[in-house]
Amino acid sequence: MAKPGDYPEFFRFPAPEGRSRESTIRLDPNGTFTHDGAVVDHPRLALAMHTWIRRHPDDGRYILSNGYDWTYFVVEDAPYTVRSVREDGGRLVLALSDATEEAWVPGETRTGEDGALYTKVKRGGVWPFEAKFTRHAQNALAPFMGEAAGKTVVRVGGVESVVGPG
């Protein structure tokens, strides 16, 4: 069944009277939500909030939308985190903070200032999203990583791919 949030015009309606579309919700660099400075520590609510991450169709700002209401929020680093990595049929699969999985595309990966890896995810929309590898997920890559011709490569199922812009 379609929800109001399935239609772009939904995001153009003004906020309900007396309310604002701006919020004090933040997503920190570790993938933890806070509201008014307090950690959102209820596991199911935190997971739900990760599944509500979108971009506003007009301005590209990050929003949380459950399909019936929406609000802007602040992303301090990347909107998603890679929580774990597993090998599946000659490819590496990333488990993301919204409880979805995606095949890793090594060529769409970069290294951040803090040495963390970031990769593109949720590629189907107008604006791309990034996911930051947690320390655990980044360490899980170690058995697959190597170097060839001065470039970082990943080797899975007999196939070698360059990590980052080739």
C-alpha positions in Angstrom: 0.0 0.0 0.0 1.4 3.4 -0.9 2.3 5.9 1.8 2.2 9.7 1.4 6.0 9.7 1.4 6.1 7.6 -1.8 5.2 10.8 -3.7 7.6 13.8 -4.0 5.0 16.4 -3.5 4.5 15.1 0.1 7.9 16.7 0.9 6.7 20.1 -0.3 3.8 20.4 2.2 4.5 22.8 5.1 5.0 21.4 8.6 1.9 21.0 10.7 0.9 24.2 12.4 3.1 25.2 15.3 5.9 22.7 14.2 9.1 22.9 12.2 10.7 20.5 9.8 14.0 21.3 11.5 15.0 19.0 14.3 17.7 18.5 17.0 18.3 14.9 15.8 21.9 14.2 14.9 23.8 11.1 13.6 27.3 11.0 15.0 30.4 9.6 13.2 29.9 6.3 14.9 26.4 5.9 13.6 24.6 6.8 16.8 21.5 8.9 16.8 21.0 11.6 19.5 18.0 13.9 20.1 18.5 17.1 22.1 21.9 15.7 23.1 20.6 12.4 24.5 21.5 9.1 22.9 18.7 7.2 21.2 19.4 4.0 23.1 16.3 2.0 22.4 17.6 -0.6 19.9 14.4 -0.9 17.8 13.9 2.9 17.6 17.5 3.4 16.6 17.2 0.7 13.9 14.0 2.3 12.7 15.7 5.7 12.4 18.4 4.1 10.3 15.8 2.7 8.0 14.1 6.2 7.7 17.2 7.9 6.2 16.4 9.7 3.0 17.3 12.9 1.1 14.8 15.6 0.5 13.9 15.4 -3.2 14.3 19.2 -3.8 17.4 20.2 -1.8 19.2 16.9 -1.1 19.4 17.6 2.7 19.2 14.5 4.9 15.8 13.8 6.3 14.2 11.0 8.4 10.9 9.9 6.8 8.7 7.0 7.9 6.4 7.6 5.0 3.8 9.6 7.0 6.0 12.4 8.4 9.5 13.7 7.9 12.0 16.0 9.5 15.5 17.3 8.6 18.4 16.0 10.7 22.1 16.5 10.9 24.6 13.8 9.7 28.0 14.5 11.2 29.9 12.1 8.9 28.3 9.4 6.8 24.6 8.5 6.9 25.2 4.8 7.0 27.8 2.5 8.6 29.1 -0.8 7.4 28.8 -3.1 10.4 30.2 -6.3 9.0 31.5 -7.9 5.9 31.1 -11.5 4.6 32.1 -13.4 1.5 29.3 -14.8 -0.6 29.8 -16.4 -4.0 33.0 -14.6 -5.0 32.0 -11.2 -3.7 32.1 -9.3 -0.5 28.7 -8.3 1.0 28.3 -5.4 3.4 25.9 -5.4 6.3 24.7 -1.8 6.7 23.3 0.0 9.7 19.7 -0.1 8.3 19.8 -3.9 8.4 20.2 -4.2 4.6 23.0 -5.9 2.7 24.8 -4.8 -0.5 27.6 -6.1 -2.6 30.8 -4.1 -2.1 32.1 -2.2 -5.1 35.8 -1.6 -4.2 36.2 1.0 -6.9 33.6 3.3 -5.2 35.6 3.3 -2.0 37.8 6.1 -0.5 39.9 6.5 2.6 39.0 9.3 5.0 41.3 11.5 7.0 41.0 9.2 10.0 42.0 6.1 7.9 38.5 4.8 7.9 37.1 3.5 4.6 34.0 5.0 3.0 32.0 3.5 0.2 29.0 4.4 -1.9 25.8 2.6 -1.1 22.1 2.9 -2.0 23.1 3.9 -5.5 19.6 3.9 -7.0 18.6 7.4 -6.1 19.3 10.9 -7.4 21.9 11.6 -4.6 24.4 9.0 -3.6 24.8 7.9 0.0 28.0 7.0 1.7 28.7 4.4 4.4 31.6 4.4 6.8 33.2 1.1 7.7 33.2 0.5 11.4 36.6 -0.7 12.8 35.2 -4.2 13.0 34.1 -4.2 9.4 37.3 -2.7 8.2 39.3 -5.3 10.1 37.2 -8.1 8.4 38.6 -6.9 5.0 42.2 -7.8 6.0 42.2 -11.3 4.6 41.1 -10.0 1.2 43.3 -7.0 0.9 46.7 -6.7 -0.8 48.8 -4.5 -3.0 49.6 -4.7 -6.7 51.5 -2.2 -8.8 51.4 0.3 -5.8 47.6 0.2 -5.5 45.4 -1.3 -2.8 43.5 -4.3 -4.1 40.9 -6.7 -2.9 41.0 -10.4 -3.9 37.8 -12.4 -3.7 37.0 -15.6 -5.6 40.1 -15.3 -7.8 39.2 -11.8 -9.0 41.3 -8.8 -8.1 39.8 -5.3 -7.9 41.4 -2.0 -7.2 40.1 -0.3 -4.1 39.3 3.4 -4.7 39.7 5.4 -7.8 41.9 3.4 -10.2 
